[in-house]
Amino acid sequence: MKHFITLADLPNFDATLDLAMSLKKDPIQMDTIGRGKTLGLLFFNPSLRTRLSTQKAAQNLGLPTMVMNFSQESWALEFEDGTKMSGLRSEHVREAAAVVSQYCDMVAIRAFATLSDKEKDEAEIVLRSFAKYATVPIINMESATAHPLQALADAITIKEHLPKHKPKVVLTWAPHPKALPHAVGNSFTKMMAHMEADFVIAHPQGYALNPEITADVKCVTNQEEALEGADFVYTKNWCSYEHYGQILRTDEKWMVTPEKMELTNNGKFMHCLPIRRNIVASDGVLDNSNSLVIEQSHNRIYSAQAILTQLLKNG
């Protein structure tokens, strides 16, 4: 594995999942593997769980970290090749990536979608540019279209709570006052392709995810129908893909409530956080004993640690 930008970069998904769960049982079993190495964390967008869990994962491996918030602490970067840099951007990614590669043995990057230009967002310009010009591995801490570290943490969480039967897993859209990207929904959908489960996506009309990603997935526009008998309910908002970046509806009809959870098979509730209470899901859902949201955030440590471990073993 040269870089970890999407789940497809994993040489073996199941082996990675097993490694993450082994590391959770004994987080410091490889606490010297990172000795003499440095992990750089570059943030173009805010973070709580991703920053702290990745730093904790590195600490468990004896791997020092350096953190830079590009929105506040760095020169504005230019990513287009051949451009005349006469505007506000003072440094090109060619030099920035080369310089960071001298200081760090791996670089993890967080850079959200703009939600204004679908083509540019799907090109993943920030991560792909660093991967092109850096001489060290690049790790995705959430990009315009993918959040693979979250998806791995979600896989750990589901596996830890598997029923004895083949589970039904539902990814359901929920309302939100802001337009949100598709990264979590995309990566969760791709992750579920590796899990033995009946997987359903529920969303209102106009909110289908990228059809190339959901081509083999059952998608419905009736939330209650989807929730019937579900063992896991993963709730997440995303903006329209067809009408890219737009909010087509803001009503509360799709908010997850205790009444909706009663349709499930004593279903577990999941969300990547942060979550807007009583907008995306009600207090009664989040504060219920079936809510796994805190466990998911804990498992972020071990999803990151499994990726760092594999890259360190690769040299």
N, C-alpha and C positions, 0 to 999 in steps of 0.2 A: 504494500500500500504506500504510494508516493505521497498522496494528499488525502485528506478526509473532507470532501466537499459535499457529497451526497452519500446516502446509504449504499449506492451502487459501487462505491469505492472500497467497501469492505471485501476482503478476500473470502470471508465466510461469516454470514450473519449469525448463524446459530452458535458458532464458536465464540464470537464476540459477546453474545448474550451470556453464554456460560461463563466466560472470563469475568464479565461485569458482576455476575452473581457470586462468583468465587471471591472477587475483591471486596464485595460487600460483607462477606462473612469474616474476612481478615484484611482490612483496608491497608495495613502496613506490611503485608507479606513481601512486598518488593520495594521497601522504603529506601533502597540505595540505588535503584536502577537509573534514577535521574541525576545522580551525582556528577558534577562537572558539566551539566547541561543547563540551558536556560530556555524558558517558555515565554514568548512575548504575547501579550494580550492587547489587541488593538480594537478599540470600540469607536465606531462611527455613530452609534445609537445607545440609548440608556440600557442599563442591565442591573438586575438584582441577583436572581438565581443563577444565571449563566456565569456572571463574573465570579461570585463567591464559590459556586460549586466547582468551577474549573480550577480556581486557585486552591481549593481544598483538595481536589484530586491530585494536582501537581505536588502539593505538600506531602500527601500520603506516599508519593513516589520519590521524595527527596529532590524534587525538581523546583528550583527557584523560578519566580515569575517576575516579569516587568510589565507594567500596565501603562497604556497611553490612551487617553480619551481624545480622539482626533477632532471632535467638535469644539473642544476648548483649548487643547494643549499643543496642537501641531499646526504647521503650515497647511493651508488648503491644498488638496492634491488634484492634479490633472490626470485623467485616465485616457483621454483620446490621444492616439498617436498622430504625429505630423501637425499638431495644432500650434499656432503662434500664441504663446502664453503671455498675452498683453492684458489679461483681465485680473481677477482677484486671486486666481490659483497660482501659488508661488513655486510649487514643487511637483515634478512629474513622478508618477508611480514607478517609472523605470529606476530612478535614483533612490526613491524611498524604499522600495522593496530590496534593492541591492544593499543599502545601508543597514536596514533592519536584519537582513540575513547575516551580517557580520557580527551582530550583537546577540542574536538568538538562534537556537538550534531548531526551534519550531515556532510557528506564528499562528495564533488563533485570532480570527477576525469576526466581528459582528457588524453587519451592514444591511439595513432594512431596504425593502422596496420603496421606490418613490411613489408608486401607484398612479403615476401620470403618464408613463410610457411603457406599455406592456413589453414591447420588443426589447427595450434596453434592460428592463427588470429581468426578463427571462435570459438575457445574455450574461447575467451575473458579472457585470463589469468589474466591480471591486474585487471580489474573490478571484475571478479568473485572471485579472491583471496581476495580482500579487503572485498567483500560482505561476504565471508566465515569466515574471521577472525576478522572483525570489529564487534562492538556491537552497532553501530549506522547506520542509513540509508545511503546508497550509491546512488549517483546521477551521471548519465552518461552525461558528457559534450562533448562527442564524443569519441567513442571507435573504435576498429578495424572494426566493421561491422555495427555500428549504430550511428545515431545522432538525437535522439528523440526530443531534445529541439529545434533543427532547424526545424524539421518536424512540430512541434506544431506551431512555428512562421509562417511557410508557410501556415498552415491551417488557421490561423488568417487572413493572408494577402489575401488568396483566398476568404474567407468568406466576407471580407470587400469590395471586388470588384466583387461579384457575379452578372452576368447578370440576366435578368428576365427568361431566358430559362436555361435548363440543360446545363452546360458548357462542353466544350471539353478542356481537359487538356493534354498537351504533355510534357513528359520528354524526352529531346533529348540529346544524347551524343555530346560532342564537343571535338576538338583536344586540346592537352596540351603537352608541352615539357617534362613533368615529369610523371611518373606513379603515379596515384592517387588512393586512396582506394574507396570502394563501400559504405561507411557508409551513405552518404547523399542520394544517389540513393536508397539504401535499405529502409531507413526510410521514404523517400518521397513516395515510392511505397506502403509501409504498411499504411501510413497515408491516402493515396487516397482511400483505402478500406473503410474508414469511411465517405467519401464524396460522395454526389450524383452527379456524373459526368461521362462523357465518357473519359476514361483515356487510353492513348496510350504511349508506349515507343518506341523511334526511336534510332537505333544504327547501326553502320556498322557490317558487318560479323565479327564474332569472339569477339564481345563486349557485348554479352548477360550477364545480371546480373545473380545472383544465381537463377536457375530455380525453386527452392523451393519457392522463394519469388515472382517470376513473373508468377507463374503457371496459375493464373486466369486473366492475363493481356494481352491485345493485344500488340504484339511486332512486329515492322516492320523494315526493313533495308533500306527503302526509306524515307529520311528526308522530302523531299518536300511533299510527299503523307501524311505524318503524320501531317505536319503543316497546311494543307488545312483546313480552317475554325476553327482553334484553338482559344479559348478565352484566354488561358494562355499557355505560352511557358516557361518551366523550363529547363534551360540549365546547364549541369554539365558533367565534364569529369570523367571517371573511367577507370582503366586498365582492361585488359582482365581477366575474371574470369576463363574461360576454360584453358587458358595458364597463370596461375596466376601471377600477378605482371608485366606482359610484356606489352610493347607498340607495337602494331601491325601496326599502321599507324600514321603519324604525319602531313599529308597534310591538307590544309585549306578548303577542300570541305565541311566539316561539321560545319565550323564556322557560327554562326548566324549573318546575315546581314540584313539591311533594306529591301533588295529585297526579302529575305525569309520571313520576317515579313509581307510583303504585301500579302502573301498567306493566312494569318490568318484572323480571324474575328475581325480586329482591336485589335489584341491580346496583352495582358499584358506580359511583359518580366520579368522573375524571375531568380535569381541566389543567392546562399548563401553567396558569397564573401569569400575570396578575388578572384578577377577575373583578368585574363591576357587580357588586352584590345587588340583588333585586332588579337587575337589568338582564344579565346573562343567565343567572340562576338565583333563586331566592335563598334567604338565610336558612330556611328550613331544609334545603338540599345541602348547602355547604356545611352546616353544623351537624348534619346527621352522621351517625357512626359509619354509614356506607360511603362517605366521601373519602376519596383517596388522594385528594389534591396535595396534602402535606407529604404523603409518602412519595408521590411523584417527584416533588421537589428534592426530597432526600436522595432519590435514585439518580438524580442528575449528577451527583458526585461520581457514581460508579460507572455511568455511561461515559463520562469524560475520562475517567481513569482507565477504562478499558481501551479507549482510543489512544491515549497517551502512551500506555504500556506497549501497544503494538508498534507504534511509531518508534519508540525508544529501542525496542528489540530489533527493529529494522536497521538501526544504526543511523 
